[in-house]
Amino acid sequence: MAEAEVSESPKNGSAGLVRELGLPAVLAMTDRVSIATAGAIAAPFYAQLYQHGQPDLALAESLAGLQGRSDLTVPAIFSRL
């Protein structure tokens, strides 16, 4: 997993990481997210990603059943595809 400091500039934002670092995809948070929500998303996300390798599907699957959280719309996938 690559880590980088991301500025607010669109060129250097999460989408820019995909392009500049040659990453196939970046899972980013578009706003603050609670630790509880981050944990509820992360474990199933990585499990599903390992299972089938599709980050967009893995995110959708990891969000299933978490409705009602105020910070649930925060995660976003940026992909080269």
Buried (B, 14 or more C-beta within 10 A) or exposed (E): EEEEEBEEEEEBBBBBBBEEEEBEBBBBBEEEBEEEBBEBBEEBBBEBBEEEEBBEBBBEBBBEEEEEBEBBEBBBBBEEE
